Amino acid sequence: MIFAFFSILLLAGSSVWAFMLGSDAAPVNGQAVFFFLMGIFFLTLAPAMLVTPERAEELAQAAE
């Protein structure tokens, strides 16, 4: 679910960026870059959000 949401952000940013490059669109470069980079950021952050508290404790004990 969380990957789907962040993938939509990435897709939205990519789509706006591609649309701007391919047509005479209004200058919304900042918005396109923001959505694109936020999508990439959240896709890299998503696996950490999916860890359950039990799994986090297990990983912490294994790291010691």
Kinemage of the C-alpha trace (Angstrom):
@kinemage 1
@onewidth
@group {chain A} dominant
@subgroup {mainchain}
@vectorlist {calphas} color= white
{ca met a 1} P 0.000 0.000 0.000
{ca ile a 2} L 2.727 2.441 0.955
{ca phe a 3} L 4.766 1.547 -2.132
{ca ala a 4} L 1.712 2.229 -4.279
{ca phe a 5} L 1.227 5.688 -2.793
{ca phe a 6} L 4.847 6.683 -3.228
{ca ser a 7} L 4.924 5.188 -6.713
{ca ile a 8} L 1.989 7.414 -7.609
{ca leu a 9} L 3.993 10.445 -6.417
{ca leu a 10} L 6.915 9.366 -8.562
{ca leu a 11} L 4.649 8.770 -11.544
{ca ala a 12} L 2.950 12.146 -11.084
{ca gly a 13} L 6.261 13.988 -11.007
{ca ser a 14} L 7.584 12.093 -13.997
{ca ser a 15} L 4.407 12.694 -15.979
{ca val a 16} L 4.328 16.424 -15.287
{ca trp a 17} L 8.005 16.684 -16.145
{ca ala a 18} L 7.598 14.750 -19.416
{ca phe a 19} L 4.514 16.775 -20.350
{ca met a 20} L 6.390 20.025 -19.789
{ca leu a 21} L 9.301 18.881 -21.924
{ca gly a 22} L 7.034 17.749 -24.751
{ca ser a 23} L 4.717 20.729 -24.974
{ca asp a 24} L 4.433 24.449 -24.438
{ca ala a 25} L 3.246 24.167 -20.865
{ca ala a 26} L 3.280 26.729 -18.097
{ca pro a 27} L 6.600 26.963 -16.253
{ca val a 28} L 5.944 24.579 -13.383
{ca asn a 29} L 9.428 23.086 -13.293
{ca gly a 30} L 9.583 23.425 -9.542
{ca gln a 31} L 6.403 21.423 -9.040
{ca ala a 32} L 7.526 18.632 -11.381
{ca val a 33} L 10.963 18.364 -9.796
{ca phe a 34} L 9.425 18.425 -6.312
{ca phe a 35} L 7.012 15.561 -7.028
{ca phe a 36} L 9.693 13.549 -8.799
{ca leu a 37} L 12.253 13.888 -6.012
{ca met a 38} L 9.702 13.342 -3.254
{ca gly a 39} L 8.563 10.164 -5.011
{ca ile a 40} L 12.116 8.851 -5.172
{ca phe a 41} L 12.766 9.855 -1.559
{ca phe a 42} L 9.658 8.133 -0.244
{ca leu a 43} L 10.282 5.008 -2.317
{ca thr a 44} L 13.667 4.661 -0.636
{ca leu a 45} L 12.112 5.377 2.766
{ca ala a 46} L 9.126 3.022 2.381
{ca pro a 47} L 10.809 -0.265 3.415
{ca ala a 48} L 11.736 1.207 6.796
{ca met a 49} L 8.108 2.189 7.356
{ca leu a 50} L 6.949 -1.368 6.720
{ca val a 51} L 9.017 -2.917 9.532
{ca thr a 52} L 6.859 -4.123 12.404
{ca pro a 53} L 7.965 -3.403 15.996
{ca glu a 54} L 8.627 -7.102 16.554
{ca arg a 55} L 10.847 -7.305 13.465
{ca ala a 56} L 12.677 -4.125 14.535
{ca glu a 57} L 13.445 -5.694 17.929
{ca glu a 58} L 14.614 -8.872 16.221
{ca leu a 59} L 16.939 -6.915 13.932
{ca ala a 60} L 18.255 -4.846 16.852
{ca gln a 61} L 19.095 -7.987 18.799
{ca ala a 62} L 20.768 -9.550 15.782
{ca ala a 63} L 22.926 -6.453 15.312
{ca glu a 64} L 24.311 -6.667 18.861
